[in-house]
Amino acid sequence: MLVIGRGIVALPPETYNILGTMKTENLGIEKVLVNLVSNPRIRFLVVCGPEEFGHFPGDAITKLAANGVDERKRIVGPRSAIPYLCNIPREVVERFRGQVEVVDLVHPKEAEEIIFPNPEYTFDQARTTELLAALEDCRKRDPGRYPEPPIIALSRALTMDAGAAVHSIDRMAIDFTSQMLRLPSERLSTEASLVELSHTFGLFLDPVDGVVQEAPSVEFAEKLRRYYRGGS
């Protein structure tokens, strides 16, 4: 069972096998996927809670299940800003789509009702009842263990503390956007790639600004920079 954001839900422990939370449409989804494909016994993922504005993680993971990723490892079709799965192999994505059925209980989905990121909230009785019914339906339809062995995927980005990863992304976003305010337009249009200084410590150099930064991965940092500069 996957709860969007900081949702608090009280359910009998025997009604589910694993419970986690998700806040982002990139690193958050990657961490969920590597956990799921490491256990062939997990066949359903109930995604619940109100959608979050900006990241739209609920929409991203349901679109991933339905559509997969393109050649750039971008989830196909979500509303999310940066739905790139840079740190996991395509094998993990395809295994997730084959092994796990996503049950979408994310609502409301209308823009004027969607919550802004990071509020703490509690499931009311109606939501809890809906969730229990969905979990019971999954139990009845359980197809048994997936026939393939577990997949183990590791990377620095996936082993980072979630809070540290989010802080790193927020800092990069501020730095990349602030460049647009202080640099001449000809420097912003440069195609110079970020330079990885240390894979172990996740350090890279932005040659445009001459700044050393930390990132979950250089590939993800490149995607983030391109997004904030209006690229694809």
C-alpha positions as CSV (number, residue, x, y, z in Angstrom):
1,M,0.0,0.0,0.0
2,L,1.4,3.4,-1.0
3,V,0.2,6.6,0.6
4,I,0.8,10.0,-1.1
5,G,2.7,12.5,1.0
6,R,2.4,12.5,4.8
7,G,-0.9,10.7,5.1
8,I,-1.8,8.9,8.4
9,V,-4.0,5.9,8.0
10,A,-4.9,3.4,10.8
11,L,-5.5,-0.1,9.4
12,P,-5.3,-3.6,11.0
13,P,-1.8,-4.8,10.1
14,E,-3.2,-8.1,8.7
15,T,-4.9,-6.2,5.9
16,Y,-1.7,-5.3,4.1
17,N,1.8,-6.6,3.6
18,I,3.8,-3.4,3.3
19,L,3.0,0.3,3.8
20,G,5.0,3.2,2.5
21,T,4.8,6.8,1.4
22,M,5.8,8.7,-1.7
23,K,6.3,12.4,-2.4
24,T,8.0,12.7,-5.8
25,E,7.5,11.5,-9.4
26,N,11.1,10.5,-9.9
27,L,13.3,9.3,-7.0
28,G,10.2,8.5,-5.0
29,I,8.8,6.2,-7.6
30,E,12.3,4.6,-8.2
31,K,12.5,3.6,-4.6
32,V,9.0,2.1,-4.6
33,L,9.8,0.1,-7.8
34,V,13.1,-1.4,-6.5
35,N,11.3,-2.6,-3.4
36,L,8.4,-4.1,-5.3
37,V,10.5,-6.1,-7.8
38,S,12.7,-7.4,-5.0
39,N,9.7,-9.4,-3.7
40,P,7.8,-11.5,-6.3
41,R,5.1,-12.1,-3.7
42,I,3.8,-8.5,-4.1
43,R,1.2,-8.5,-6.8
44,F,-0.9,-5.4,-6.0
45,L,-0.1,-1.8,-5.2
46,V,-2.9,0.3,-3.7
47,V,-2.1,4.0,-4.2
48,C,-4.1,6.2,-2.0
49,G,-4.5,9.7,-0.5
50,P,-5.1,13.1,-2.1
51,E,-2.9,14.1,-5.1
52,E,-0.1,16.6,-4.6
53,F,0.2,19.7,-6.8
54,G,3.4,20.0,-8.9
55,H,4.8,16.5,-8.5
56,F,1.5,14.7,-9.1
57,P,3.1,11.4,-7.9
58,G,-0.1,9.5,-7.9
59,D,-0.8,10.3,-11.5
60,A,2.8,9.5,-12.4
61,I,2.8,6.0,-10.9
62,T,-0.5,5.1,-12.4
63,K,0.6,6.4,-15.8
64,L,3.8,4.4,-15.4
65,A,1.8,1.2,-14.9
66,A,-0.3,1.9,-17.9
67,N,2.2,3.4,-20.4
68,G,5.8,2.6,-19.2
69,V,8.7,5.0,-20.1
70,D,10.0,6.3,-23.4
71,E,13.6,6.1,-24.7
72,R,14.7,8.9,-22.4
73,K,13.3,7.1,-19.3
74,R,10.5,9.6,-19.0
75,I,7.2,8.2,-17.8
76,V,4.7,8.5,-20.7
77,G,1.7,10.7,-20.2
78,P,1.7,12.1,-16.6
79,R,1.0,15.6,-15.4
80,S,4.2,15.7,-13.4
81,A,7.0,18.2,-14.1
82,I,10.0,15.9,-14.0
83,P,8.9,12.2,-14.3
84,Y,12.3,10.7,-15.2
85,L,13.4,7.4,-13.8
86,C,17.2,7.9,-14.4
87,N,18.6,5.6,-11.7
88,I,17.0,2.2,-12.5
89,P,17.3,-0.1,-15.5
90,R,14.4,-0.5,-17.9
91,E,14.2,-4.1,-16.7
92,V,12.9,-2.9,-13.3
93,V,10.2,-0.8,-15.0
94,E,9.0,-3.7,-17.2
95,R,9.1,-6.1,-14.3
96,F,7.0,-3.8,-12.2
97,R,4.4,-3.5,-15.0
98,G,4.2,-7.2,-15.4
99,Q,4.3,-8.2,-11.8
100,V,2.2,-5.5,-10.0
101,E,-1.4,-4.3,-10.6
102,V,-1.8,-0.7,-9.5
103,V,-5.1,0.1,-7.8
104,D,-5.8,3.8,-8.1
105,L,-7.5,5.3,-5.0
106,V,-5.9,8.8,-5.4
107,H,-8.5,11.5,-5.2
108,P,-9.5,14.2,-5.6
109,K,-7.8,14.8,-8.9
110,E,-9.3,18.2,-9.9
111,A,-6.7,21.0,-9.8
112,E,-8.7,23.2,-7.5
113,E,-8.9,20.5,-4.9
114,I,-5.4,19.1,-5.1
115,I,-3.3,19.8,-2.0
116,F,0.0,21.6,-2.1
117,P,3.1,19.4,-1.1
118,N,3.9,18.2,2.3
119,P,0.8,18.7,4.5
120,E,0.1,16.1,7.1
121,Y,-3.4,14.6,6.8
122,T,-5.5,11.8,8.2
123,F,-7.7,9.4,6.3
124,D,-11.4,9.9,7.3
125,Q,-13.8,7.1,7.9
126,A,-15.1,7.1,4.3
127,R,-11.5,6.9,2.9
128,T,-10.6,4.2,5.4
129,T,-13.6,2.1,4.5
130,E,-12.9,2.5,0.8
131,L,-9.3,1.4,1.4
132,L,-10.2,-1.7,3.4
133,A,-12.6,-2.8,0.6
134,A,-9.9,-2.4,-2.0
135,L,-7.4,-4.4,0.1
136,E,-10.0,-7.2,0.6
137,D,-10.6,-7.3,-3.1
138,C,-6.9,-7.7,-3.8
139,R,-6.7,-10.5,-1.2
140,K,-9.5,-12.4,-3.0
141,R,-7.9,-11.9,-6.4
142,D,-4.4,-12.8,-5.4
143,P,-2.8,-14.7,-8.3
144,G,0.1,-16.0,-6.2
145,R,3.8,-15.5,-6.5
146,Y,5.2,-14.0,-9.7
147,P,7.0,-16.8,-11.5
148,E,10.4,-14.9,-12.0
149,P,13.1,-14.5,-9.4
150,P,13.6,-11.2,-7.6
151,I,15.4,-8.3,-9.2
152,I,17.9,-6.4,-7.0
153,A,18.8,-2.9,-8.2
154,L,21.2,-0.6,-6.4
155,S,22.5,2.9,-7.0
156,R,23.6,5.8,-4.8
157,A,20.4,7.7,-5.6
158,L,18.3,4.8,-4.3
159,T,20.2,4.4,-1.0
160,M,20.2,8.1,-0.2
161,D,18.1,9.2,2.8
162,A,14.7,10.5,1.4
163,G,15.0,13.8,3.2
164,A,18.5,14.4,1.9
165,A,17.5,13.5,-1.6
166,V,14.6,16.0,-1.6
167,H,16.8,18.7,-0.1
168,S,19.3,18.1,-2.8
169,I,16.7,18.4,-5.5
170,D,15.3,21.6,-4.0
171,R,18.7,23.1,-3.8
172,M,19.5,22.3,-7.4
173,A,16.2,23.7,-8.6
174,I,16.9,27.0,-6.8
175,D,20.4,27.2,-8.2
176,F,19.4,26.4,-11.8
177,T,16.5,28.9,-11.8
178,S,18.6,31.6,-10.2
179,Q,21.1,31.3,-13.0
180,M,18.4,32.5,-15.4
181,L,18.2,35.8,-13.4
182,R,21.9,36.6,-13.3
183,L,23.5,35.1,-16.4
184,P,23.6,36.5,-20.0
185,S,21.2,34.7,-22.3
186,E,24.1,33.4,-24.4
187,R,25.5,31.5,-21.4
188,L,22.1,30.0,-20.6
189,S,21.9,28.6,-24.0
190,T,25.1,26.6,-23.7
191,E,24.9,22.9,-24.3
192,A,27.8,22.2,-21.9
193,S,27.1,19.0,-19.9
194,L,27.4,18.7,-16.2
195,V,30.7,17.1,-15.2
196,E,30.7,14.2,-12.7
197,L,33.4,14.7,-10.1
198,S,32.6,11.8,-7.8
199,H,30.1,9.0,-8.4
200,T,30.6,7.8,-4.9
201,F,29.7,11.1,-3.3
202,G,27.3,12.3,-6.0
203,L,29.3,15.5,-6.8
204,F,29.1,17.3,-10.2
205,L,30.4,20.5,-11.7
206,D,28.1,22.9,-13.5
207,P,30.5,24.5,-16.1
208,V,28.0,27.3,-16.8
209,D,28.1,28.6,-13.3
210,G,31.3,27.0,-12.1
211,V,29.6,25.5,-9.1
212,V,30.1,22.1,-7.5
213,Q,26.9,20.5,-6.3
214,E,25.6,17.3,-4.9
215,A,22.9,15.3,-6.6
216,P,21.3,11.9,-6.4
217,S,22.8,11.3,-9.9
218,V,24.3,13.4,-12.6
219,E,21.8,12.2,-15.2
220,F,18.9,13.3,-13.0
221,A,20.6,16.7,-12.4
222,E,20.9,17.1,-16.2
223,K,17.2,16.4,-16.6
224,L,16.4,18.9,-13.9
225,R,18.6,21.6,-15.4
226,R,17.1,21.1,-18.9
227,Y,13.6,21.3,-17.5
228,Y,14.2,24.6,-15.7
229,R,15.8,26.1,-18.8
230,G,12.8,25.2,-21.0
231,G,14.3,22.1,-22.6
232,S,12.8,18.7,-22.9
